[in-house]
Amino acid sequence: MKPIYFPFTFISKPIVEALSACFKQTVVYQISSQKVPEKMQEWCKSGTLDIRIPVEGDEKKLDKILKDYRAWINLHQGSEIAFLKTQADKIPIFDETSASQIRDDIKKISRENQSQEKPDDLFNARLFLHIAQEFDLQNDELKQDLLLFETMEQDLMKNLKGENEDLHMQTADNRTVEADDPGHYMTKERIKAWAHLMQHDQQVSGLFVTSSRAMLEHLIDITPEVEKLICFDAIPVFENRVEEMERWQVGLMESLDMLATNPRPSSTDGIFHAPAADGCDRKVALTLYIVPCETPHDFFARCVEGDLFCAKDENKEAGLKNTLIGLLETS
C-alpha cells in the first residue's frame, strides 16, 4: 500500500521532503503525461514520487482550451478566478462576482470550446485540476522569490546595523512569509475534481495524505464518524538516507495496512513513534485519522454530491475495509 497525496497535482519541494520523511514513496496524480512539472519528473526518477495518470485521452482538446485560458490570463493579468466562473457546466464554479464586461469577454472564448453535447464531468475535472496546478505552481514560485528577497534584506540589514542585529532579526521573523494553504482556495471544487480522477485509479490505496488543513477540516465536516488515530509531532527530516528511519517507515506502513484492511480497526498501540531527531534541525508532524467501515470510493463519493460517480469496482479496493486520512504539517 502506498499513500496517495491529495487533492493537488502539484507538489512543492518542502512537501516532497516532508513526505519522504514519513513514507518511502508517495503517489501523486497527474492529468496527462505531457503536463508533469519538470521538478516532479526528477522526483519520480529518484523514486520519491510515483506519478500516476488515472485517465488519458482528449489531450488535443485539453491543450486547446488551456491555450485559450493562458491567452485570456495574458489579457486580464491573472484573473484566474473569473475564468473559472465563466466555464459554467465545464468546471466547478465560484459565486458570480465578476464584472459583466469581463464575463462577456471570457464567454466568447468559452463558446468556441463548448459543444452541444452533454458536459463531460471527467474531462472538466481534468481541466480544472490542470488550471489549479498552474495556479499553485506560480504561487509557489512567487513565495520562493519573496523568501529569497527577505533573506537578502536580512543580510543587508545585518551588515548595515550589526549592533541591532538581534532586534532586527526578531522583527524580520515576525514578518516572515507564512506558508499559505492552497486548500483554502476553492476547497470543495478541488476535492470534487480530484475525486473524479481518483475513481479511475486501478491501484487505489487505503491511505490518503494531504498537506492542507483546510481540506482536512472540510472532510471532517462532511464525515462526522471520522476518528483521530495518532499524531507524530516530531518526525525528523534527514537530508540523507537513514536506516533507522527506513525501518520505522516500513513498520508504519505495515501497521496502517492492517488498519485499512481490518473490519474492526485494531488499537494503534503497535505503531511506534519516529526515531529521535538527534542532529536534525527540521521536523514535520503527521496526524492520522480513520473513517471506519467505509472504503475510499464510498468516502470520496461524498465529495461529488449531485454528480454521477463511477460505479464501484470491488476489484480495485480488494481487502480495503476502512479509509485512512493523514494530515502532514511542516514548520
N, C-alpha and C positions, 0 to 999 in steps of 0.2 A: 504494500500500500504506500502510495506517495501522496504527500499533501498537495492540494491544489490551491494556488493563490487566486484570490477573487476580490472584487469584481472588475479588476483592472487588467488591461492587456499590456500596459506599460509598467515597468518596474525599475525603480531607481537604484543606484549603486548602494546607498546605505541600507535599503530594504533587502537587497540581494545578500549583502554581508550578514545582516541580521538573520535572515532565513538560513544561511549556511551554518550559522552557529547552532541552530536548532535541528536542522534536517540535512541529510546527505544530498538530496536533490528535491527540487520543487517544480511542480507543473505550472506553466503559465499558458493560457490560451492566446491564440492569435487568429485574426480573421482571414489571413492569406499568407502564404509563404513568401510573397513578394513585398510584404509590408512590415517585416520584422525589423525593429531598430537595430542598427549596427552593433551597439554595445551588447544588446541581448543575444545577438548571434554569437558573440565571443563567449559569453557566459554559458551558452548552450554547448559550444565546442569543448569547454573546460569541464563539462559535466555538472555544473552548478544548477543549471536550469534544464528542464525538459519542456521544450516548446512544442505545444500540441495544437493542431489545427482541426477542430472537430468537423468543420463544414468547409467545403471548397466549391468553386464554380462561380459563374457570373462576374469574373474578375474584370472584364472589359466594361461591363455596366457599372460596376463599382468604381473603377478608375475614372469614368466619365463624370459621374456625379461628384466625386471627390475633387476633380479638376475644376468643375464649376464652383464648388464650395470654396476652394482656395482663391479663385478669381474674385469671388464675392468678398472674401476676407480682405484681399488686397485693396478693394474699393472702399470698404467700410471700416478699415482699421480695427480689426479684432472683435467685431460684434458677433462672436460665435453663438451666443445665446439666441439672438434674433434669428439667425439662420435656422437653428433647431426648431424654433417656434413655428416657422412658416411651413415646415415639412408635413404638418397635419398627419395624415394617415401613414406617412412614410417612416417616421420615427417617433419615439416618445416626445411629448411636448411640455413646455413650461406654460404658466399662465400668460395670457395675452397682454403684453405691456409695451410692445414696440410701437414706434411711430408709424402712422398709416403709410407715409411715403416710402419708408424703408421696407415695409411689408410688401408694398406693390412691386418694388424693385426685385425683391428676392423671389416673389411668386412667379415672376417671369422666368427665372431660372428653373423653378420647380416644375412649371408646366411643360418645359422642354423635356424633362426627365420622367415625368409621370405618364403611365399608360392607362388605358381604360380597364385593365384587368384588376381583379381583387388584390388589395395590398398584400405583399409578401412579408409577413411578420419576421421571418428568419433573416431575409435579406436586409430588411430595415434595421434589425438589431445589429447586424454586422456593420452596416453603415454607421450607425450611432456609435458603436464601440471604437471604430477607427477615428472618427472625429474626436471622441473623448480622449483617445490615445495621443493624438497630435496636440490637443489642448494640455494634457498632463505633461507631455514631453517638453513643450515650450515653457510651461510653468516651472518645471524642474531646472531647465537651463537658466531661466531668469533668477531663480533662487540661488543657484550656484554662483552666478555673476554678482549678486548682491552680497553673498557671504565673502567672496573674494575681495570686493570693494571694501567691506567692513574690516577685513584683516589688514588691508593696505592702509586704511585710515588709522587703525590702532598702532601700526608700526610707525607711521609718520608722527602721530602724537607722542609716542614713546620717545622718539628721537628729539622732538622739539621741547617736550616738557617732562624730562626724566624725573624731576623731583616730585611731580604729581602723578607718577605712573600708576600707583595703586588706586588713587581716586578715579583716574580716567578709565582704568580697566574695569572698575566696578560699574561706572556709568555705561561703558560700552557693552558690558554683559547684559545690562538691563535693556539695551536697545537691540540685542541680538535678534536676528530674523528668526521667528518661530517657524518650525516645520509645519506647514499647513496641511490639512487633511483633505485630499481631493474628493473623499467620500461625502463631504458636506455639499458638494456641487452636484445637483440632480441625483440625490441618493436613490430614490425609488426607480428612476429611469435607468440608472446604471445597473442595478441588480436585476431589473426586469430584462434588459437587453442581454446581460451576461448569462442569465438563466436559460434563455433561448439557445445560446451556444452550448451550454453545459449539457443540455438534454441529449445532444448528439455525440457526446464523448463516449466512445466504446470501452473506455477503461476507467469508469467512474470510481473515485476513491471514497472512503468514508470520512476523510479529514479535509476540511477546507479552512484556509488561513487568510486573514485579512489584516492589513495594517491601518485600517480605518475604524476609529472608534465610532464615528457617526454611522457607519454601515452596521457595525455590531449592534448598536443601540436600536437601529431600525428593525433588525431581525428579531431582537428580543421583544420589541413592541408587538410584533405580529406572531410571536411564538411564546405565549405565556408559560408553556411547560418546559422551557429550556432550563437546564440546571448547570450551575458552575461546578466544575470538577476540581481544578487545581491551578495554582498560579506559580510559575517560576519567575521570580522577580529579579534575578541577577545571573543571567546566563552570559558567560564570558564570550567575547568576540575576538578570537585569536586570528592573527594575520596568516599564520602558517598552520599546517596540519598538526593536530594534537591527538594522539592515540586515545587518551583518556576521554576526550570529548566524543570521538567517534564511537567508542564503546557505549557511552551514555546515549547517543543518538539512536543506536541500534536497539538498545533496551527500551527507549522511549517509544519507538515505532512499534515494537512488539507488543507493548502494553496497550497502545492506542488501537492497534489492530484487534486485540481481544475485546476492547470496549466497544468497537464498532460492530463486531460480529456476534457478540454475546446477547441472546434475547433478554437476559436480565443483567444489565450492566453491573459489573463487579466493582469492588472498592478500588480506590486509587492508591491504597497503601503500598502496592508493589512498584509504584512509579518513583524512582529515585530522583532527587534533585540534582541539578547540574553540578559538575565539579567546581571546586573553589576557583576564584578568578585571580589567583596569585600572579602578579606580573602583568595583568591585563587591565588597562585603563577603561576599556569600553565594555558596557554590559547592555543586554536587552532583556525585556520581560515578555513572557508568553503565558497568557491566560487561556485555559481550555474549558469549553462548555460542551454539554451533550444534549441532544434532542432525542429522548428515549422513544423507542418503538416507532421511529419514523425514518424511512430511507431518504437518501439525498434527493431523489426525484420528487418524492412527496413533499419534502421540506421546501425545496426551491420553487415548487409549483405554487406556493403561497405568494411568491413574488410576482407572479404574472396573472393575477386575478383578472377575470374577464376575457383573457386571451386563450386561444386554443393551445394546449400544451401537448407535445408529442406523446403518443401512447407509451405507457411504461414498458420497458424491456427488462424482464426479470433476469435475463442472462447477464446484462451489464452490471447489475447490482447483486450478483450471486453472493450469498453469505452476509450481506450487509443488513443489520437489524436497526442500527441507530446512526445518527449523523453527529459528527464531531465538528465543532467550530473553534478556531483559535484566533485570538487577538494578539498580534505582535506589536510591541511598542518599543521604540528606540529613544534614547536620551540625547 
